[in-house]
Amino acid sequence: MQSIALFFDRYARAYLACDATVFAEFFDFPCLIVDSNGDHILRSEQDLENYERNFVTSLKEAGVREIEIECLRETAFGTAEAFCSNRYRVMASRGRLIGDMEYHYVLQARTNRWRIKFARMGTLHSWTS
């Protein structure tokens, strides 16, 4: 099975595409995302696409070019579940910071791949677009 670090590297790179349709492979439905706008129960790929659409549009408009990931904590619970906290630094050209935020995840292994079951926004250090 792929490492959690590789999973999140692929997940962050998916945001660089600025395409809301590319995220389904990273989630296990139904799933729950808690962010600054509330609780979002996502039951399908279409729900996820609708959820991601505004965010990826804002990234595209801000000119996102790079996302740096820092793993703050990773804890495995056997071989099929894990908890992970990441800090993301989202940058435009020439290293201009767009956003700096933390997210916490519960992952489950499905078909030999990690998938997000629960995601919760942690500290929002900055966001400018």
C-alpha positions in Angstrom: 0.0 0.0 0.0 1.2 3.5 -0.7 2.6 5.6 2.1 0.4 8.3 3.7 3.0 10.9 2.7 2.7 9.8 -1.0 -1.1 9.8 -0.7 -1.2 13.5 0.5 1.5 14.5 -2.1 -0.8 13.2 -4.8 -3.8 14.8 -3.1 -2.1 18.3 -3.0 -1.0 18.0 -6.6 -4.6 17.3 -7.6 -5.5 20.8 -6.4 -2.9 22.3 -8.8 -5.1 21.1 -11.7 -7.9 23.4 -10.5 -10.4 20.8 -11.6 -13.2 19.9 -9.1 -13.7 16.5 -10.8 -10.4 14.9 -9.9 -10.8 14.3 -6.1 -13.1 11.2 -5.9 -10.2 8.8 -5.8 -9.0 10.3 -2.5 -12.3 9.9 -0.6 -14.4 7.1 0.9 -18.1 7.8 0.6 -20.0 8.8 2.6 -17.5 11.1 4.3 -17.6 14.2 6.4 -15.7 17.5 5.9 -15.8 20.2 8.6 -14.5 23.6 7.6 -15.1 27.2 8.4 -18.5 27.1 6.6 -19.8 24.2 8.6 -20.3 20.4 8.4 -20.5 18.8 4.9 -21.7 15.3 4.5 -20.6 14.0 1.1 -22.4 10.9 -0.1 -21.2 10.8 -3.7 -18.6 12.0 -6.2 -21.1 14.6 -7.3 -21.4 16.0 -3.8 -17.6 16.2 -3.6 -17.4 17.9 -6.9 -20.0 20.5 -5.8 -18.1 21.0 -2.5 -14.7 21.5 -4.2 -15.9 23.7 -7.1 -15.7 27.1 -5.4 -12.3 26.4 -3.7 -10.6 25.2 -6.9 -12.0 28.2 -8.7 -10.5 30.5 -6.1 -7.2 28.8 -6.4 -7.2 29.2 -10.2 -8.1 32.9 -9.9 -5.3 33.4 -7.3 -2.8 31.7 -9.7 -1.8 28.7 -7.6 1.5 27.2 -8.7 2.7 25.1 -5.7 1.5 23.5 -2.5 3.9 22.6 0.2 2.9 20.0 2.7 4.2 19.5 6.2 3.1 16.5 8.1 2.4 17.6 11.7 1.3 14.2 13.0 0.7 10.7 11.6 -0.7 7.8 13.7 -1.6 4.5 12.2 -4.3 2.3 13.9 -3.4 -1.1 12.6 -3.0 -1.4 8.8 -6.4 -0.1 7.7 -6.9 3.2 9.6 -4.8 6.3 10.3 -5.0 9.8 11.7 -3.0 12.6 10.0 -2.5 16.3 10.5 -1.0 18.4 7.7 -0.1 22.0 7.2 -0.5 23.3 3.7 1.3 26.4 2.3 -0.4 27.4 -1.0 1.7 29.6 -3.3 1.4 31.5 -6.5 4.2 32.4 -8.8 7.5 33.7 -7.3 6.6 32.1 -4.0 3.8 34.6 -3.2 1.8 33.0 -0.3 -1.9 32.5 -1.1 -2.8 30.5 2.0 -1.4 28.7 5.0 -3.7 26.2 6.8 -3.9 23.0 8.8 -6.2 20.1 8.2 -6.8 16.9 10.2 -7.8 13.6 8.6 -9.1 10.2 9.4 -8.0 7.8 6.7 -9.2 4.3 5.8 -7.5 1.8 3.5 -9.8 0.7 0.7 -8.6 -1.4 -2.2 -4.9 -1.0 -1.2 -5.2 2.8 -1.2 -5.7 5.4 1.5 -9.0 7.3 1.4 -10.2 10.2 3.4 -13.2 9.4 5.6 -13.2 12.6 7.7 -11.4 15.9 7.2 -11.5 18.9 9.6 -10.0 22.3 9.0 -7.7 23.2 11.8 -5.8 26.5 12.1 -6.1 28.9 9.3 -2.8 30.8 9.5 -3.5 33.1 6.6 -5.6 33.3 3.4 -5.3 36.0 0.7 -6.4 35.7 -2.9 
